[in-house]
């Protein structure tokens, strides 16, 4: 059983380093990254996290020159069908090294859209679309973790040229939800950007819609 204090300590440890590294890689939100670490490593308790210090489930790939560890995992190549496979994962000396490598891994051309994400929902969708994970519920799993653990408190985004604010929920979303339903905010990335620029949490609005 993972205690509440252990979860809090894990979040703070991951968040601290992510907050330091994100600006160097032009990443605007870190709550999805914290959520990924939680999901991929089961709060740092998985075999890969304990034996390989790998918090993000990153496989070796052809470019990896470091140490590796072979582990069993599941992939969802077809929606709803899990396939057991054996794969070589990157092995690190510490969780810190794992977090640092995550940012390097996501700085490649394949994940270029992550730099354009100003909201947690946009980041989760972009990293899924880029093929980071095969799970058909990956975006929902991440957003659920973000919501359950109030991870957006770690997000500070630049909504326009002069105003920097934290994305936080407001009490009454009735008007904006109705506006979204009517199509006033458009859809997709346009909707996310407009909501964020007007001070709304796109993730909260999405859930309400």
C-alpha positions in Angstrom: 0.0 0.0 0.0 1.3 3.4 -1.0 0.6 6.0 1.7 -0.5 9.5 1.1 2.8 10.8 2.4 4.7 8.6 0.0 2.6 9.9 -2.9 3.1 13.5 -1.8 6.9 13.0 -1.5 7.0 11.4 -5.0 5.0 14.3 -6.5 7.2 16.9 -4.9 10.5 15.1 -5.9 9.4 14.8 -9.6 7.8 18.3 -9.7 10.9 20.0 -8.4 13.2 18.7 -11.1 10.6 19.1 -13.8 10.1 22.8 -12.9 13.8 23.3 -13.2 14.2 21.5 -16.5 11.0 22.5 -18.3 12.1 26.1 -19.2 15.4 24.8 -20.7 13.4 22.7 -23.1 10.6 25.3 -23.8 7.9 23.1 -22.1 5.1 25.2 -20.6 3.3 22.7 -18.4 4.7 20.0 -16.1 1.5 18.5 -14.6 1.3 15.9 -17.5 4.9 14.9 -17.0 4.3 14.4 -13.2 1.2 12.3 -14.2 3.3 10.3 -16.6 5.8 9.5 -13.9 3.0 8.4 -11.6 1.2 6.3 -14.2 4.3 4.7 -15.8 6.1 3.8 -12.6 3.1 3.3 -10.2 4.4 6.1 -7.9 8.0 4.9 -8.3 7.2 1.3 -7.0 7.2 -0.6 -10.3 10.0 -3.1 -11.1 11.3 -0.8 -13.8 11.4 2.2 -11.5 13.1 0.3 -8.6 15.5 -1.9 -10.6 16.1 0.4 -13.6 15.3 3.8 -12.1 13.2 4.4 -15.2 10.1 6.4 -14.3 8.7 6.9 -17.7 8.8 3.5 -19.4 11.1 4.7 -22.1 12.5 1.8 -24.2 16.0 1.7 -25.5 15.5 2.4 -29.2 18.2 2.3 -31.8 19.8 5.6 -30.6 20.3 4.5 -26.9 23.9 3.8 -26.0 23.5 3.5 -22.2 22.6 0.5 -19.9 19.4 -1.4 -20.4 17.1 -3.7 -18.6 14.8 -6.3 -20.1 11.2 -6.3 -18.6 7.8 -7.7 -19.4 5.2 -5.1 -20.4 1.8 -4.8 -22.1 1.1 -3.0 -25.3 -2.3 -2.2 -26.8 -1.7 -2.5 -30.5 -5.4 -3.1 -31.2 -8.0 -1.1 -29.1 -9.1 -3.1 -26.1 -6.6 -5.9 -26.7 -3.4 -6.1 -24.5 -0.4 -8.0 -25.8 2.4 -9.2 -23.5 5.8 -8.5 -24.8 9.4 -8.5 -23.5 11.3 -5.2 -24.2 14.6 -3.6 -23.5 14.2 -0.4 -21.4 16.7 2.4 -20.6 18.4 1.9 -17.3 19.5 4.8 -15.2 21.5 5.3 -12.0 18.9 7.5 -10.4 15.4 8.9 -10.9 17.0 12.3 -11.5 18.8 10.9 -14.5 15.5 9.4 -15.7 13.7 12.7 -15.5 16.6 14.5 -17.3 16.5 11.9 -20.1 12.7 12.2 -20.4 13.2 15.9 -21.4 16.0 15.0 -23.8 13.8 12.2 -25.3 10.9 14.5 -25.8 13.0 17.3 -27.4 13.3 15.4 -30.7 11.4 16.4 -33.8 8.8 13.7 -33.2 7.6 15.5 -30.1 8.0 19.1 -31.4 4.4 19.9 -30.8 4.9 19.6 -27.0 6.5 23.0 -27.1 3.3 24.5 -28.4 1.1 23.1 -25.5 0.0 25.7 -23.0 -2.5 23.4 -21.1 -2.3 19.9 -19.6 -4.9 18.5 -21.9 -3.1 19.7 -25.0 0.1 18.2 -23.8 -1.5 14.9 -23.0 -3.1 14.7 -26.4 0.0 15.8 -28.2 2.3 13.2 -26.6 -0.3 10.5 -27.2 -0.7 11.6 -30.9 3.1 11.4 -31.3 3.0 7.8 -30.3 4.5 7.8 -26.8 2.1 5.2 -25.6 -0.2 2.6 -27.3 -2.9 2.7 -24.6 -6.2 3.9 -26.1 -7.0 5.5 -22.7 -3.7 7.2 -22.2 -5.0 10.7 -22.3 -7.9 10.0 -19.9 -5.6 8.2 -17.5 -3.2 11.1 -17.4 -5.9 13.8 -17.0 -7.6 11.7 -14.3 -4.3 11.6 -12.4 -3.8 15.4 -12.9 -7.3 16.1 -11.6 -7.2 13.7 -8.6 -3.8 15.0 -7.4 -4.4 18.7 -8.2 -1.2 18.7 -10.3 -2.1 21.9 -12.2 -0.8 23.8 -9.1 2.6 23.2 -10.5 1.7 24.7 -13.9 2.6 28.3 -14.8 1.9 29.3 -18.4 2.3 32.5 -20.3 -1.2 33.1 -21.6 -0.3 36.3 -23.5 2.6 38.7 -23.9 2.0 40.4 -20.5 0.1 38.1 -18.2 1.6 35.1 -16.5 -0.8 33.0 -14.4 -1.4 29.6 -12.9 -4.2 27.6 -14.5 -6.7 27.1 -11.7 -10.4 26.2 -11.7 -12.9 28.9 -11.1 -16.2 28.4 -9.2 -18.7 28.9 -11.9 -18.0 27.5 -15.4 -21.6 27.6 -16.5 -21.3 30.4 -19.0 -18.1 29.2 -20.6 -19.4 25.6 -20.8 -22.5 26.8 -22.6 -20.3 28.9 -24.9 -18.1 25.8 -25.8 -21.3 23.8 -26.5 -22.5 26.5 -28.8 -19.2 26.4 -30.7 -18.1 30.0 -29.7 -14.6 28.8 -28.7 -14.1 26.6 -31.8 -12.6 23.2 -31.4 -9.4 21.3 -30.9 -6.2 23.3 -30.2 -8.0 26.5 -31.0 -10.5 26.0 -28.2 -7.7 25.0 -25.8 -5.7 28.2 -26.6 -8.7 30.5 -26.4 -9.9 29.1 -23.0 -6.4 29.4 -21.5 -6.0 32.9 -22.8 -9.3 33.9 -21.1 -8.2 32.4 -17.8 -10.2 29.1 -17.9 -8.8 25.6 -17.2 -9.5 23.8 -20.5 -9.2 20.4 -18.7 -12.0 21.4 -16.3 -14.2 22.7 -19.1 -13.6 19.5 -21.1 -14.8 17.4 -18.2 -17.9 19.6 -17.8 -18.8 19.5 -21.5 
